[in-house]
Structure formats: structure tokens, C-alpha cells
Amino acid sequence: GEFDLKTSSWVATPKDVRALGGALFCDRRYGRVFVYHNGAQSYYAARGFRGLLRV
């Protein structure tokens, strides 16, 4: 859904990419979803995280 229109969000990253220190993230701009890659450490340095807890 269109619930976060202002920030970037982590997306599921393949284990082999994570093992090399990479991470995928997305954001929604201009009515489209853009996917980016970067080193996970640089992403952690500037952002928090979101989670879902089902009880």
C-alpha cells in the first residue's frame, strides 16, 4: 500500500548479497517505486528500522 511516501525502506535482500555486505532498499517517488543497493553498514549509519510484530 501507499503507507510511506517520505522515507526509504529495507526490502528483502538475497542471502548471498547480504553475505557480501549489501542491502536493497526502496522508496516511492513520482508515483513509482525505485529500488536501490548500497552497503548495509552505510544504510544502518543513517537510518533506523521498521518491524512488524504479530501477536
mmCIF file of the C-alpha atoms, coordinates in Angstrom:
data_MODEL
# 
_entry.id   MODEL 
# 
loop_
_atom_site.group_PDB 
_atom_site.id 
_atom_site.type_symbol 
_atom_site.label_atom_id 
_atom_site.label_alt_id 
_atom_site.label_comp_id 
_atom_site.label_asym_id 
_atom_site.label_entity_id 
_atom_site.label_seq_id 
_atom_site.pdbx_PDB_ins_code 
_atom_site.Cartn_x 
_atom_site.Cartn_y 
_atom_site.Cartn_z 
_atom_site.occupancy 
_atom_site.B_iso_or_equiv 
_atom_site.pdbx_formal_charge 
_atom_site.auth_seq_id 
_atom_site.auth_comp_id 
_atom_site.auth_asym_id 
_atom_site.auth_atom_id 
_atom_site.pdbx_PDB_model_num 
ATOM 1  C CA . GLY A 1 1  ? 0.000  0.000   0.000  1.00 0.00 ? 1  GLY A CA 1 
ATOM 2  C CA . GLU A 1 2  ? 0.909  3.640   -0.165 1.00 0.00 ? 2  GLU A CA 1 
ATOM 3  C CA . PHE A 1 3  ? 1.632  3.972   3.547  1.00 0.00 ? 3  PHE A CA 1 
ATOM 4  C CA . ASP A 1 4  ? 5.104  5.529   3.476  1.00 0.00 ? 4  ASP A CA 1 
ATOM 5  C CA . LEU A 1 5  ? 5.652  8.234   0.905  1.00 0.00 ? 5  LEU A CA 1 
ATOM 6  C CA . LYS A 1 6  ? 8.537  10.101  2.573  1.00 0.00 ? 6  LYS A CA 1 
ATOM 7  C CA . THR A 1 7  ? 11.287 7.660   3.572  1.00 0.00 ? 7  THR A CA 1 
ATOM 8  C CA . SER A 1 8  ? 13.293 4.756   2.202  1.00 0.00 ? 8  SER A CA 1 
ATOM 9  C CA . SER A 1 9  ? 12.536 1.220   3.378  1.00 0.00 ? 9  SER A CA 1 
ATOM 10 C CA . TRP A 1 10 ? 14.532 -2.004  3.529  1.00 0.00 ? 10 TRP A CA 1 
ATOM 11 C CA . VAL A 1 11 ? 13.304 -4.790  1.291  1.00 0.00 ? 11 VAL A CA 1 
ATOM 12 C CA . ALA A 1 12 ? 14.125 -8.493  1.399  1.00 0.00 ? 12 ALA A CA 1 
ATOM 13 C CA . THR A 1 13 ? 17.687 -8.923  0.168  1.00 0.00 ? 13 THR A CA 1 
ATOM 14 C CA . PRO A 1 14 ? 19.008 -12.268 -1.123 1.00 0.00 ? 14 PRO A CA 1 
ATOM 15 C CA . LYS A 1 15 ? 21.252 -14.032 1.396  1.00 0.00 ? 15 LYS A CA 1 
ATOM 16 C CA . ASP A 1 16 ? 24.216 -14.118 -0.978 1.00 0.00 ? 16 ASP A CA 1 
ATOM 17 C CA . VAL A 1 17 ? 24.064 -10.328 -1.381 1.00 0.00 ? 17 VAL A CA 1 
ATOM 18 C CA . ARG A 1 18 ? 23.760 -9.826  2.400  1.00 0.00 ? 18 ARG A CA 1 
ATOM 19 C CA . ALA A 1 19 ? 26.733 -12.157 2.931  1.00 0.00 ? 19 ALA A CA 1 
ATOM 20 C CA . LEU A 1 20 ? 28.801 -9.704  0.868  1.00 0.00 ? 20 LEU A CA 1 
ATOM 21 C CA . GLY A 1 21 ? 27.584 -6.761  2.977  1.00 0.00 ? 21 GLY A CA 1 
ATOM 22 C CA . GLY A 1 22 ? 24.990 -5.484  0.513  1.00 0.00 ? 22 GLY A CA 1 
ATOM 23 C CA . ALA A 1 23 ? 21.421 -4.397  1.088  1.00 0.00 ? 23 ALA A CA 1 
ATOM 24 C CA . LEU A 1 24 ? 18.424 -3.422  -1.040 1.00 0.00 ? 24 LEU A CA 1 
ATOM 25 C CA . PHE A 1 25 ? 16.066 -0.587  -0.212 1.00 0.00 ? 25 PHE A CA 1 
ATOM 26 C CA . CYS A 1 26 ? 13.227 1.234   -1.960 1.00 0.00 ? 26 CYS A CA 1 
ATOM 27 C CA . ASP A 1 27 ? 11.314 4.444   -1.932 1.00 0.00 ? 27 ASP A CA 1 
ATOM 28 C CA . ARG A 1 28 ? 8.232  5.742   -3.678 1.00 0.00 ? 28 ARG A CA 1 
ATOM 29 C CA . ARG A 1 29 ? 8.658  8.890   -5.771 1.00 0.00 ? 29 ARG A CA 1 
ATOM 30 C CA . TYR A 1 30 ? 6.698  10.319  -8.676 1.00 0.00 ? 30 TYR A CA 1 
ATOM 31 C CA . GLY A 1 31 ? 4.086  7.566   -8.405 1.00 0.00 ? 31 GLY A CA 1 
ATOM 32 C CA . ARG A 1 32 ? 6.705  4.814   -8.883 1.00 0.00 ? 32 ARG A CA 1 
ATOM 33 C CA . VAL A 1 33 ? 8.764  2.542   -6.640 1.00 0.00 ? 33 VAL A CA 1 
ATOM 34 C CA . PHE A 1 34 ? 12.545 2.795   -7.028 1.00 0.00 ? 34 PHE A CA 1 
ATOM 35 C CA . VAL A 1 35 ? 14.928 0.057   -5.843 1.00 0.00 ? 35 VAL A CA 1 
ATOM 36 C CA . TYR A 1 36 ? 18.493 0.871   -4.781 1.00 0.00 ? 36 TYR A CA 1 
ATOM 37 C CA . HIS A 1 37 ? 21.508 -1.018  -3.462 1.00 0.00 ? 37 HIS A CA 1 
ATOM 38 C CA . ASN A 1 38 ? 24.202 0.002   -1.053 1.00 0.00 ? 38 ASN A CA 1 
ATOM 39 C CA . GLY A 1 39 ? 26.433 -1.403  1.634  1.00 0.00 ? 39 GLY A CA 1 
ATOM 40 C CA . ALA A 1 40 ? 24.335 -2.360  4.633  1.00 0.00 ? 40 ALA A CA 1 
ATOM 41 C CA . GLN A 1 41 ? 26.664 -0.523  7.026  1.00 0.00 ? 41 GLN A CA 1 
ATOM 42 C CA . SER A 1 42 ? 26.170 2.828   5.312  1.00 0.00 ? 42 SER A CA 1 
ATOM 43 C CA . TYR A 1 43 ? 22.420 2.316   5.356  1.00 0.00 ? 43 TYR A CA 1 
ATOM 44 C CA . TYR A 1 44 ? 22.437 1.434   9.070  1.00 0.00 ? 44 TYR A CA 1 
ATOM 45 C CA . ALA A 1 45 ? 24.533 4.512   9.855  1.00 0.00 ? 45 ALA A CA 1 
ATOM 46 C CA . ALA A 1 46 ? 21.881 6.982   8.714  1.00 0.00 ? 46 ALA A CA 1 
ATOM 47 C CA . ARG A 1 47 ? 18.560 5.228   9.338  1.00 0.00 ? 47 ARG A CA 1 
ATOM 48 C CA . GLY A 1 48 ? 16.506 3.355   11.865 1.00 0.00 ? 48 GLY A CA 1 
ATOM 49 C CA . PHE A 1 49 ? 14.465 0.306   11.074 1.00 0.00 ? 49 PHE A CA 1 
ATOM 50 C CA . ARG A 1 50 ? 10.859 -0.792  10.889 1.00 0.00 ? 50 ARG A CA 1 
ATOM 51 C CA . GLY A 1 51 ? 9.406  -4.058  12.003 1.00 0.00 ? 51 GLY A CA 1 
ATOM 52 C CA . LEU A 1 52 ? 6.196  -5.982  12.272 1.00 0.00 ? 52 LEU A CA 1 
ATOM 53 C CA . LEU A 1 53 ? 5.209  -7.941  15.339 1.00 0.00 ? 53 LEU A CA 1 
ATOM 54 C CA . ARG A 1 54 ? 2.178  -10.181 15.113 1.00 0.00 ? 54 ARG A CA 1 
ATOM 55 C CA . VAL A 1 55 ? 0.732  -11.443 18.362 1.00 0.00 ? 55 VAL A CA 1 
# 
